[in-house]
């Protein structure tokens, strides 16, 4: 398969899988599971699933010390991006925070220009504008929601860390298979979440019943294992900025799930937002092709 086609397919799959976050997160939150515990189970189940995948694929766990250090930095960066986002929910509406988070394609493009001298074409800028505008329309919060300075700082930090992660995956020269690469990122991410919970005094809440366990496993498999695995492939094949713009499909998936499974109303505003995002993705694909 052509590497560009492979990269775009991987980017689309990564975004769709990441957009399934509400499937596992919302039921756990409704059951009173705190955000630290949700992250613990998400990264923990993901690490176990990756390890099983590697064993079945007969992939070696051996890794060079230099690679381990780089992957540890990536894992810490990715985990603290998640932690900062979840902490922002304490200060502001989760819908607002999730919308602001998708400023990371802009940050990714800026980082590539400033540090790696990537030229931004009019098509890329238009794609980012369409994607961000579409995501803004997908927000369904109430009127008069105030923005907390602490919440804004945390969610922008989350977005920046994710943008740096995307750029770093493309720039760091680590000759590992996508499977082994992502396994170690998630494993170090899990250790980071554990350290955060210990230092912050967050208690680990146990899961009860088949539904909660299913939600935890779903969070580990779809929006973590498969999403990160395919994102790694996308970044390696089409680059950081296009992969970041593909991420705009994540909230589209979340909207589809919310409408179909949680019976939320599908409005004209949501339809326009989805059209703008799909236009952005198609524009990126056409330009890259």
Backbone bond lengths (Angstrom), bond angles and torsions (degrees), N, CA, C in turn:
res aa  C-N    CA-C-N  psi(-1)  N-CA   C-N-CA  omega(-1)  CA-C   N-CA-C  phi
1 X - - - 1.464 - - 1.521 109.62 -
2 X 1.334 117.38 138.48 1.447 122.31 175.76 1.526 109.65 -54.42
3 X 1.362 116.88 136.40 1.461 120.71 -174.98 1.531 111.98 -62.80
4 X 1.342 117.35 -34.50 1.464 120.46 179.34 1.522 110.65 -66.53
5 X 1.334 116.30 -45.74 1.470 120.76 177.81 1.525 110.01 -61.39
6 X 1.330 115.67 -44.29 1.462 121.07 178.86 1.529 110.80 -59.36
7 X 1.345 116.21 -41.50 1.457 120.81 -179.49 1.518 112.31 -64.60
8 X 1.352 116.83 -42.87 1.461 119.95 -179.01 1.527 111.56 -69.06
9 X 1.331 116.92 -40.08 1.468 119.83 177.14 1.530 109.66 -61.63
10 X 1.337 115.98 -43.47 1.466 120.32 179.43 1.533 110.64 -64.22
11 X 1.338 117.22 -40.88 1.461 120.84 179.47 1.518 112.35 -63.56
12 X 1.335 116.03 -41.59 1.470 120.48 178.86 1.530 110.52 -65.94
13 X 1.337 116.76 -43.48 1.467 120.13 179.04 1.526 110.94 -64.19
14 X 1.348 116.60 -40.43 1.468 120.34 179.18 1.519 110.77 -59.70
15 X 1.334 116.37 -43.55 1.465 121.15 -179.14 1.526 111.16 -66.94
16 X 1.335 116.80 -43.02 1.467 120.52 -178.96 1.526 110.60 -63.90
17 X 1.339 116.57 -44.93 1.462 119.70 -179.70 1.528 111.07 -65.10
18 X 1.334 117.70 -39.54 1.461 120.44 179.73 1.524 110.62 -66.15
19 X 1.319 116.30 -31.44 1.453 120.72 -179.83 1.514 114.15 -69.65
20 X 1.338 117.72 -7.32 1.472 120.72 178.19 1.531 111.95 -84.30
21 X 1.334 117.95 6.47 1.463 121.34 179.09 1.532 114.06 -49.14
22 X 1.364 118.66 -43.84 1.467 118.67 -177.95 1.531 114.22 -59.37
23 X 1.339 117.57 -27.11 1.464 120.69 -178.19 1.523 111.77 -57.51
24 X 1.322 116.30 -42.36 1.461 119.55 -179.02 1.507 113.89 -96.88
25 X 1.324 116.68 -33.33 1.463 120.38 -174.28 1.523 113.27 -70.89
26 X 1.338 117.31 -47.64 1.469 120.39 -175.08 1.537 112.71 -60.37
27 X 1.346 119.89 -47.38 1.476 118.76 178.44 1.532 112.89 -62.20
28 X 1.347 117.66 -35.44 1.465 120.11 179.91 1.526 110.75 -69.51
29 X 1.335 116.53 -41.31 1.463 119.78 176.52 1.535 110.66 -62.05
30 X 1.329 116.24 -42.72 1.468 120.38 179.84 1.530 111.38 -63.57
31 X 1.331 116.19 -27.94 1.469 120.59 178.59 1.528 111.96 -83.36
32 X 1.343 117.28 -0.52 1.463 120.87 177.25 1.505 115.06 88.67
33 X 1.332 118.63 12.31 1.464 121.63 177.40 1.529 108.76 -75.64
34 X 1.340 117.54 126.97 1.468 119.70 -177.57 1.522 111.41 -73.76
35 X 1.339 115.20 163.15 1.468 120.59 -173.61 1.520 112.28 -64.27
36 X 1.346 117.63 -35.19 1.460 120.19 178.19 1.516 111.78 -61.55
37 X 1.330 116.02 -42.98 1.465 120.30 179.18 1.524 111.28 -67.79
38 X 1.343 116.92 -38.22 1.472 120.37 177.69 1.528 109.50 -60.39
39 X 1.334 117.36 -45.04 1.467 120.97 177.90 1.522 111.23 -64.18
40 X 1.342 116.81 -38.89 1.466 120.89 179.13 1.523 110.44 -58.95
41 X 1.330 116.58 -48.85 1.460 119.92 -178.40 1.528 111.08 -70.05
42 X 1.326 116.50 -36.69 1.467 119.56 179.62 1.527 110.56 -60.50
43 X 1.326 116.94 -51.60 1.469 120.43 -178.99 1.523 111.78 -73.30
44 X 1.332 116.68 -34.14 1.462 119.80 -179.41 1.517 112.30 -66.21
45 X 1.333 116.47 -50.86 1.463 119.93 177.75 1.529 110.67 -61.83
46 X 1.328 116.94 -37.59 1.469 120.18 179.19 1.525 110.85 -62.65
47 X 1.339 117.04 -42.13 1.468 120.47 179.59 1.524 110.93 -63.41
48 X 1.333 116.61 -42.08 1.462 120.92 179.76 1.528 110.47 -65.96
49 X 1.334 116.77 -44.65 1.466 120.45 179.88 1.519 111.51 -63.28
50 X 1.333 116.91 -41.08 1.464 120.43 176.85 1.529 111.02 -62.48
51 X 1.333 116.54 -42.11 1.468 120.33 -179.97 1.530 110.69 -62.59
52 X 1.325 116.69 -42.77 1.470 120.12 177.16 1.525 110.95 -63.59
53 X 1.324 116.80 -40.65 1.464 121.73 178.38 1.526 110.05 -60.91
54 X 1.337 116.54 -42.63 1.461 120.11 -179.98 1.526 111.51 -66.20
55 X 1.322 116.56 -39.48 1.468 120.12 178.63 1.527 110.18 -63.95
56 X 1.334 117.48 -45.89 1.467 121.38 179.53 1.523 111.57 -65.52
57 X 1.329 117.06 -30.60 1.467 121.46 178.93 1.528 112.05 -86.65
58 X 1.340 115.70 -0.67 1.465 122.40 -177.97 1.532 111.01 56.28
59 X 1.324 114.49 39.23 1.464 122.06 178.52 1.523 108.62 -87.60
60 X 1.325 116.48 133.70 1.461 120.98 179.47 1.522 110.79 -72.50
61 X 1.342 116.06 143.07 1.457 120.97 176.50 1.528 112.10 -88.72
62 X 1.336 116.47 -5.83 1.466 120.41 -178.18 1.525 110.56 -63.93
63 X 1.343 115.13 142.70 1.462 119.62 -177.59 1.529 109.11 -151.77
64 X 1.320 116.58 143.77 1.456 121.16 178.24 1.523 110.53 -71.40
65 X 1.350 115.78 151.74 1.459 120.11 -178.16 1.531 111.09 -61.13
66 X 1.326 117.11 -41.68 1.462 120.36 179.93 1.515 112.04 -61.60
67 X 1.335 116.41 -40.98 1.456 120.44 177.46 1.530 110.52 -65.54
68 X 1.354 115.98 -40.47 1.460 120.34 -178.39 1.528 110.92 -60.40
69 X 1.323 116.67 -39.93 1.471 120.68 179.89 1.527 110.23 -64.84
70 X 1.344 116.49 -46.15 1.467 120.27 179.54 1.526 111.77 -62.32
71 X 1.338 115.88 -43.12 1.460 119.91 -179.16 1.531 111.49 -69.31
72 X 1.336 116.32 -32.42 1.464 119.65 176.32 1.523 110.32 -64.12
73 X 1.337 116.49 -41.38 1.469 120.40 177.83 1.528 110.19 -62.77
74 X 1.337 116.82 -43.74 1.468 120.55 178.40 1.528 111.10 -63.42
75 X 1.328 116.80 -41.66 1.461 120.79 -179.70 1.519 112.06 -64.08
76 X 1.339 116.78 -43.56 1.463 121.10 178.10 1.529 109.82 -63.13
77 X 1.337 116.19 -42.64 1.461 121.29 -179.02 1.532 110.66 -62.24
78 X 1.322 116.71 -46.03 1.464 120.68 -178.51 1.525 111.04 -66.64
79 X 1.345 116.64 -42.32 1.464 120.43 -178.71 1.522 110.91 -64.43
80 X 1.327 117.10 -43.12 1.466 119.05 -177.73 1.525 111.62 -73.79
81 X 1.322 117.20 -20.06 1.458 119.25 170.07 1.528 109.48 -65.13
82 X 1.332 116.59 -43.71 1.469 121.34 177.30 1.525 111.13 -65.35
83 X 1.339 116.68 -43.25 1.460 121.26 -178.13 1.523 110.76 -63.13
84 X 1.350 116.58 -44.61 1.466 120.50 -179.67 1.529 110.67 -61.71
85 X 1.338 116.98 -39.66 1.461 120.26 178.90 1.524 110.96 -64.51
86 X 1.330 116.72 -45.92 1.465 120.08 -178.83 1.524 111.34 -65.72
87 X 1.342 117.53 -35.39 1.462 120.67 177.52 1.530 111.17 -68.24
88 X 1.341 116.25 -32.30 1.468 119.20 179.85 1.520 111.42 -63.97
89 X 1.353 117.14 -25.03 1.462 120.84 179.20 1.533 111.73 -65.09
90 X 1.346 117.29 -19.03 1.462 121.15 178.82 1.527 111.38 -75.53
91 X 1.334 116.11 -18.31 1.457 120.52 -173.73 1.528 113.81 -114.34
92 X 1.314 116.94 -17.03 1.460 119.13 -176.80 1.519 110.21 -150.80
93 X 1.312 115.90 164.50 1.454 122.06 179.26 1.527 110.68 -58.22
94 X 1.331 116.19 134.13 1.468 120.40 -177.08 1.522 111.89 -61.45
95 X 1.340 117.09 -33.74 1.457 119.92 178.84 1.518 112.08 -65.56
96 X 1.350 116.26 -40.95 1.457 120.71 177.75 1.529 109.83 -64.84
97 X 1.338 116.52 -45.80 1.460 121.12 -178.68 1.528 111.16 -60.84
98 X 1.334 116.16 -44.16 1.467 119.93 -179.18 1.526 111.50 -65.52
99 X 1.336 116.20 -31.71 1.465 119.77 178.06 1.525 110.96 -70.72
100 X 1.335 116.39 -45.39 1.465 120.89 179.34 1.526 110.93 -64.07
101 X 1.331 116.55 -32.12 1.467 120.91 -179.95 1.520 111.71 -55.04
102 X 1.343 116.52 -33.60 1.458 119.68 -175.14 1.523 112.88 -80.97
103 X 1.346 114.74 23.58 1.459 119.86 165.76 1.523 110.13 -81.71
104 X 1.346 117.50 -3.33 1.463 119.20 -176.17 1.538 114.78 -64.93
105 X 1.356 120.54 -27.10 1.477 116.72 173.51 1.528 112.20 -62.82
106 X 1.346 116.61 -36.11 1.468 119.67 177.21 1.519 109.74 -65.73
107 X 1.324 116.71 -45.84 1.460 120.79 179.83 1.527 111.24 -62.34
108 X 1.332 116.18 -39.82 1.463 120.09 178.33 1.521 110.71 -61.76
109 X 1.334 116.86 -45.41 1.468 120.97 179.31 1.517 111.16 -62.60
110 X 1.332 117.17 -42.02 1.466 121.23 -179.93 1.528 110.71 -64.53
111 X 1.332 116.72 -43.15 1.466 120.61 178.75 1.532 111.31 -61.46
112 X 1.330 116.48 -41.10 1.461 120.49 179.73 1.529 111.17 -65.64
113 X 1.325 117.16 -35.66 1.466 121.38 178.60 1.525 110.73 -71.76
114 X 1.345 116.86 -46.34 1.466 120.87 -174.22 1.521 112.72 -70.21
115 X 1.324 116.88 -42.07 1.460 119.96 -171.21 1.528 114.31 -105.12
116 X 1.328 117.94 -21.22 1.464 119.70 -176.91 1.526 112.13 -126.20
117 X 1.342 116.49 11.01 1.468 123.16 171.74 1.526 113.34 54.60
118 X 1.335 115.93 34.74 1.457 120.06 175.21 1.521 109.43 -75.29
119 X 1.329 116.86 134.42 1.461 120.61 179.61 1.531 109.53 -85.44
120 X 1.331 114.95 130.48 1.460 120.05 178.18 1.523 109.59 -92.47
121 X 1.318 116.77 119.08 1.462 120.56 178.65 1.531 109.43 -84.31
122 X 1.314 115.96 166.15 1.466 120.51 177.53 1.525 110.09 -62.89
123 X 1.352 116.29 -32.83 1.468 120.02 -179.09 1.532 110.80 -66.47
124 X 1.340 116.35 -40.27 1.462 119.94 178.70 1.515 110.93 -65.82
125 X 1.336 116.88 -44.69 1.458 120.78 179.46 1.528 111.44 -62.95
126 X 1.347 115.72 -40.15 1.460 119.80 178.22 1.527 110.42 -65.37
127 X 1.334 116.33 -39.72 1.465 120.83 179.18 1.526 110.94 -61.63
128 X 1.340 115.93 -44.99 1.465 120.26 179.79 1.523 110.15 -63.20
129 X 1.338 116.74 -42.50 1.466 121.03 179.69 1.527 110.99 -62.01
130 X 1.339 116.70 -45.57 1.466 120.74 178.93 1.525 111.11 -62.42
131 X 1.343 115.81 -43.17 1.467 120.03 -177.71 1.523 111.16 -64.46
132 X 1.333 116.67 -47.85 1.465 120.26 -178.69 1.536 110.72 -64.71
133 X 1.342 116.91 -39.46 1.466 120.76 178.56 1.529 110.78 -64.02
134 X 1.330 115.65 -42.85 1.460 119.96 179.09 1.510 112.28 -63.72
135 X 1.336 116.73 -41.59 1.466 120.93 179.58 1.526 110.36 -64.45
136 X 1.344 116.12 -39.31 1.466 120.20 178.00 1.525 110.99 -60.06
137 X 1.331 116.91 -36.67 1.462 120.50 179.64 1.537 112.16 -72.25
138 X 1.331 116.31 -23.30 1.464 119.43 -179.61 1.526 112.23 -75.81
139 X 1.355 116.50 -16.88 1.459 118.63 -179.96 1.524 110.02 -66.94
140 X 1.344 116.14 130.74 1.455 121.02 -175.23 1.523 112.72 -121.37
141 X 1.324 116.63 31.90 1.460 120.22 -179.40 1.516 111.55 -75.01
142 X 1.334 115.63 172.09 1.448 121.24 179.97 1.514 111.58 -78.39
143 X 1.338 116.17 166.32 1.459 121.28 178.99 1.529 109.99 -76.60
144 X 1.319 114.99 153.04 1.456 120.10 175.49 1.511 114.40 75.64
145 X 1.344 118.70 18.96 1.454 120.89 178.62 1.523 109.12 -73.88
146 X 1.331 116.71 125.15 1.461 120.31 -178.60 1.520 110.16 -86.07
147 X 1.332 115.61 149.42 1.462 121.71 179.69 1.526 109.22 -100.68
148 X 1.312 116.37 121.66 1.451 121.80 178.38 1.517 109.87 -82.78
149 X 1.336 117.29 139.22 1.466 121.30 178.79 1.529 109.82 -63.77
150 X 1.335 116.80 -41.59 1.466 120.47 178.84 1.523 110.53 -64.74
151 X 1.330 116.24 -43.24 1.461 120.14 179.11 1.511 111.87 -63.40
152 X 1.339 116.68 -44.09 1.464 120.80 178.37 1.518 111.20 -60.48
153 X 1.330 116.12 -43.20 1.470 120.69 -179.81 1.519 110.79 -61.37
154 X 1.330 116.21 -43.87 1.463 120.48 -178.23 1.523 112.02 -66.20
155 X 1.341 117.49 -44.41 1.462 119.42 -176.36 1.529 110.54 -71.81
156 X 1.332 118.21 -34.75 1.467 120.21 175.87 1.528 110.75 -68.71
157 X 1.337 116.56 -34.68 1.463 120.09 174.57 1.518 110.26 -64.23
158 X 1.337 116.48 -41.80 1.464 121.14 177.03 1.520 110.91 -59.55
159 X 1.325 116.35 -45.45 1.463 121.70 -179.94 1.527 111.23 -63.73
160 X 1.342 116.29 -42.57 1.465 120.50 -179.77 1.524 111.36 -65.04
161 X 1.331 116.80 -43.26 1.464 120.14 179.67 1.527 111.13 -63.08
162 X 1.328 117.00 -38.23 1.470 119.76 178.83 1.522 110.52 -69.07
163 X 1.341 116.83 -38.05 1.466 120.05 177.38 1.528 110.64 -63.97
164 X 1.335 116.43 -42.84 1.469 120.46 177.98 1.524 110.13 -63.20
165 X 1.339 116.35 -38.61 1.472 120.41 177.76 1.525 110.66 -60.42
166 X 1.332 116.65 -47.71 1.466 120.88 -179.02 1.532 111.20 -60.65
167 X 1.327 116.22 -44.06 1.467 120.64 179.36 1.527 110.22 -65.60
168 X 1.337 116.99 -41.77 1.465 121.41 -176.71 1.524 112.00 -65.82
169 X 1.333 116.62 -38.55 1.471 120.05 178.29 1.525 110.09 -58.61
170 X 1.332 116.43 -37.34 1.459 121.19 -178.67 1.520 111.96 -76.50
171 X 1.334 117.13 -33.04 1.459 120.36 -171.99 1.529 114.21 -93.33
172 X 1.332 117.27 -31.66 1.459 119.25 -179.97 1.524 110.35 -70.70
173 X 1.280 116.30 130.15 1.467 121.09 -178.02 1.532 109.21 -88.97
174 X 1.324 115.39 88.66 1.456 121.52 179.93 1.522 108.31 -120.84
175 X 1.327 115.77 109.86 1.467 120.95 -175.95 1.524 110.37 -87.20
176 X 1.317 115.75 75.76 1.459 121.97 176.96 1.517 108.80 -130.39
177 X 1.315 115.96 157.47 1.459 119.82 174.84 1.523 108.56 -66.21
178 X 1.341 117.85 152.78 1.474 119.67 177.56 1.529 112.61 -55.31
179 X 1.337 116.96 -32.85 1.457 121.30 -178.73 1.523 110.99 -65.82
180 X 1.343 116.65 -52.85 1.466 120.01 -178.81 1.528 110.67 -66.82
181 X 1.316 117.19 -40.23 1.465 122.89 179.27 1.530 110.11 -55.69
182 X 1.345 116.38 -51.68 1.464 120.48 -175.23 1.521 111.46 -72.60
183 X 1.328 117.78 -33.11 1.467 120.58 177.13 1.519 111.14 -57.10
184 X 1.323 116.34 -47.94 1.459 119.08 -177.50 1.522 112.23 -71.36
185 X 1.329 117.78 -32.72 1.472 120.09 175.24 1.529 109.47 -61.08
186 X 1.328 116.60 -47.08 1.466 121.15 -178.84 1.523 111.09 -67.63
187 X 1.327 117.50 -40.30 1.471 121.11 -179.91 1.529 110.52 -61.66
188 X 1.321 117.19 -48.48 1.460 120.28 178.16 1.535 110.46 -66.33
189 X 1.332 116.75 -31.64 1.457 120.20 174.98 1.521 111.13 -63.65
190 X 1.333 117.04 -42.18 1.465 121.65 178.68 1.527 110.83 -61.74
191 X 1.341 116.69 -44.57 1.461 120.60 177.83 1.529 110.73 -61.32
192 X 1.330 116.93 -35.53 1.469 121.14 177.90 1.522 110.95 -66.32
193 X 1.339 116.62 -41.39 1.468 120.78 178.29 1.531 110.08 -63.47
194 X 1.337 117.01 -42.15 1.466 121.02 178.71 1.528 110.42 -61.63
195 X 1.345 116.30 -44.44 1.465 120.67 179.39 1.527 110.56 -62.21
196 X 1.319 116.18 -41.51 1.470 120.72 178.71 1.527 111.02 -62.08
197 X 1.338 116.90 -42.87 1.464 120.36 -179.22 1.521 111.03 -66.15
198 X 1.326 117.54 -39.31 1.462 121.03 179.69 1.528 111.19 -67.21
199 X 1.333 116.44 -45.82 1.469 120.42 -178.09 1.525 111.52 -71.35
200 X 1.337 116.42 -33.78 1.462 119.99 -178.46 1.512 114.05 -87.80
201 X 1.335 116.38 -5.15 1.465 119.77 179.01 1.512 113.96 72.48
202 X 1.336 117.15 30.07 1.462 120.17 179.82 1.529 109.38 -87.61
203 X 1.331 118.92 122.32 1.467 120.83 -179.54 1.531 110.88 -75.90
204 X 1.322 115.95 146.52 1.457 120.86 176.50 1.520 108.64 -87.30
205 X 1.323 115.93 118.92 1.460 121.05 178.60 1.526 109.61 -92.65
206 X 1.305 116.33 134.41 1.457 120.76 -178.32 1.523 110.85 -79.05
207 X 1.324 115.15 149.19 1.460 120.55 176.32 1.525 109.19 -85.27
208 X 1.336 115.85 144.12 1.462 120.50 -179.72 1.529 109.63 -131.10
209 X 1.306 115.64 134.95 1.457 120.70 175.21 1.519 113.32 83.56
210 X 1.328 116.07 157.63 1.470 121.55 -177.90 1.530 113.28 -60.12
211 X 1.347 118.35 -37.52 1.462 120.82 -177.38 1.518 111.46 -63.51
212 X 1.329 118.00 -46.99 1.458 120.46 -179.16 1.533 111.35 -64.97
213 X 1.320 117.16 -40.03 1.466 119.80 177.29 1.526 110.90 -65.14
214 X 1.332 116.01 -39.89 1.471 120.01 178.00 1.532 110.46 -63.30
215 X 1.333 116.86 -39.90 1.470 120.82 178.65 1.532 110.61 -64.22
216 X 1.327 116.53 -42.13 1.463 120.12 179.45 1.518 111.94 -63.42
217 X 1.333 116.03 -44.11 1.472 120.37 179.20 1.524 110.19 -66.19
218 X 1.338 116.87 -39.73 1.472 120.28 178.39 1.523 110.99 -60.92
219 X 1.348 117.60 -42.05 1.461 121.05 178.66 1.527 111.27 -64.77
220 X 1.325 116.08 -34.88 1.457 119.09 178.39 1.518 112.72 -72.16
221 X 1.350 116.48 -37.06 1.471 120.57 -174.29 1.529 113.36 -81.97
222 X 1.338 117.31 -60.96 1.472 119.74 -170.19 1.530 114.08 -75.26
223 X 1.355 119.12 -62.62 1.461 118.05 -175.40 1.521 114.65 -79.58
224 X 1.333 117.84 -1.24 1.466 119.68 -179.63 1.528 110.77 -118.52
225 X 1.332 117.57 -68.01 1.474 120.36 -176.87 1.523 111.43 -60.23
226 X 1.329 116.66 -59.91 1.460 119.93 -174.60 1.529 111.96 -70.53
227 X 1.344 117.17 -39.11 1.456 120.25 -179.23 1.531 111.23 -63.25
228 X 1.333 117.26 -48.84 1.471 120.40 -178.98 1.522 111.50 -67.68
229 X 1.334 116.59 -37.75 1.465 120.51 179.35 1.528 110.85 -60.55
230 X 1.327 116.52 -49.00 1.461 120.07 -179.06 1.530 111.76 -72.50
231 X 1.339 117.96 -31.07 1.464 119.68 176.41 1.527 110.80 -64.13
232 X 1.326 116.73 -39.12 1.471 120.48 177.37 1.524 110.45 -60.64
233 X 1.325 116.99 -43.67 1.471 121.27 178.80 1.527 110.15 -64.31
234 X 1.333 117.15 -42.04 1.466 121.17 -178.93 1.521 110.92 -62.59
235 X 1.325 117.24 -47.63 1.467 121.03 -178.32 1.519 110.85 -61.15
236 X 1.313 117.01 -41.17 1.465 120.80 -178.86 1.532 112.02 -67.11
237 X 1.333 117.50 -28.01 1.465 120.56 -173.56 1.525 114.57 -99.70
238 X 1.335 118.38 -32.38 1.479 119.26 -177.15 1.522 113.04 -122.56
239 X 1.341 117.68 -5.25 1.451 119.66 176.69 1.524 113.44 98.39
240 X 1.327 115.24 171.07 1.463 121.21 -173.22 1.524 113.56 -71.63
241 X 1.345 117.13 -50.16 1.463 119.85 -174.15 1.533 113.05 -63.62
242 X 1.343 119.97 -49.86 1.470 119.65 177.12 1.527 112.63 -59.71
243 X 1.335 117.05 -38.57 1.467 120.21 178.96 1.520 110.76 -63.42
244 X 1.335 116.53 -39.78 1.462 120.52 178.86 1.520 110.94 -64.42
245 X 1.330 117.26 -40.54 1.465 120.64 179.82 1.530 110.22 -67.17
246 X 1.332 117.51 -35.30 1.466 120.62 175.30 1.526 110.97 -57.28
247 X 1.341 115.67 -29.28 1.461 120.13 -179.44 1.509 113.54 -61.84
248 X 1.335 118.01 -14.84 1.462 120.95 177.57 1.524 111.64 -63.64
249 X 1.336 117.12 -16.87 1.467 120.19 176.85 1.523 111.95 -74.23
250 X 1.339 117.04 -13.75 1.464 120.46 -179.20 1.530 111.93 -60.33
251 X 1.353 119.14 -52.75 1.467 117.85 179.34 1.526 113.31 -67.21
252 X 1.344 117.55 -24.13 1.464 119.37 175.84 1.526 109.40 -63.98
253 X 1.336 115.76 -44.05 1.462 120.51 177.12 1.524 110.69 -61.03
254 X 1.333 116.06 -42.45 1.461 120.57 179.83 1.534 110.90 -61.62
255 X 1.335 116.42 -39.04 1.468 120.34 178.74 1.529 110.41 -65.57
256 X 1.329 116.59 -44.76 1.468 120.79 179.59 1.531 110.49 -59.15
257 X 1.340 116.18 -42.86 1.466 120.33 179.08 1.525 110.75 -65.13
258 X 1.338 115.68 -44.27 1.468 119.85 -178.37 1.528 111.61 -62.97
259 X 1.337 116.16 -39.14 1.466 120.28 -178.38 1.522 111.08 -73.25
260 X 1.336 116.51 -42.62 1.463 120.34 -173.83 1.530 113.48 -81.19
261 X 1.335 117.17 -35.56 1.458 119.88 -175.20 1.527 113.71 -105.17
262 X 1.337 116.42 -32.74 1.465 119.34 -177.20 1.525 112.09 -106.05
263 X 1.332 115.94 9.82 1.472 122.74 170.91 1.531 113.94 58.81
264 X 1.340 116.88 34.30 1.456 119.75 173.67 1.527 109.08 -78.95
265 X 1.334 116.82 150.78 1.467 122.17 -175.30 1.532 110.13 -75.90
266 X 1.329 115.95 133.51 1.469 121.18 176.40 1.527 108.20 -92.79
267 X 1.317 116.76 114.17 1.459 122.62 -174.19 1.521 111.95 -106.84
268 X 1.324 115.58 169.91 1.466 120.99 176.44 1.515 110.64 -61.72
269 X 1.332 116.45 -37.28 1.468 120.31 178.98 1.528 111.06 -60.51
270 X 1.331 117.10 -43.86 1.466 120.53 177.11 1.528 110.85 -62.82
271 X 1.318 116.85 -40.60 1.464 121.36 -179.69 1.526 110.76 -61.72
272 X 1.340 116.65 -44.74 1.465 120.56 179.51 1.526 110.31 -64.45
273 X 1.334 116.16 -41.12 1.459 119.91 178.70 1.520 112.11 -60.53
274 X 1.325 116.16 -43.47 1.471 120.67 179.49 1.526 110.67 -65.37
275 X 1.335 117.56 -40.66 1.462 121.11 178.32 1.530 110.72 -61.53
276 X 1.332 117.29 -42.37 1.467 120.81 178.88 1.526 111.37 -62.62
277 X 1.325 115.72 -43.12 1.471 119.69 -179.74 1.529 110.78 -65.97
278 X 1.327 117.24 -44.91 1.462 120.19 178.65 1.529 110.95 -62.82
279 X 1.335 117.06 -35.81 1.473 121.11 177.21 1.519 110.17 -63.13
280 X 1.350 116.08 -41.31 1.461 120.61 178.98 1.524 111.03 -62.41
281 X 1.327 115.91 -44.73 1.466 120.81 -179.09 1.528 110.73 -64.68
282 X 1.331 116.91 -44.75 1.469 121.00 179.81 1.525 110.73 -62.63
283 X 1.342 117.09 -40.17 1.464 121.32 179.11 1.523 111.54 -62.02
284 X 1.340 116.12 -42.53 1.463 120.27 177.82 1.521 111.14 -62.89
285 X 1.335 116.37 -43.74 1.467 120.61 -179.59 1.525 111.03 -63.23
286 X 1.332 116.69 -45.57 1.471 120.65 -179.80 1.516 111.18 -62.13
287 X 1.345 116.53 -42.49 1.462 119.72 -178.70 1.536 110.24 -66.31
288 X 1.336 117.08 -44.25 1.451 120.71 -178.06 1.526 110.78 -66.92
289 X 1.311 115.68 -34.70 1.474 119.22 179.21 1.521 110.62 -67.24
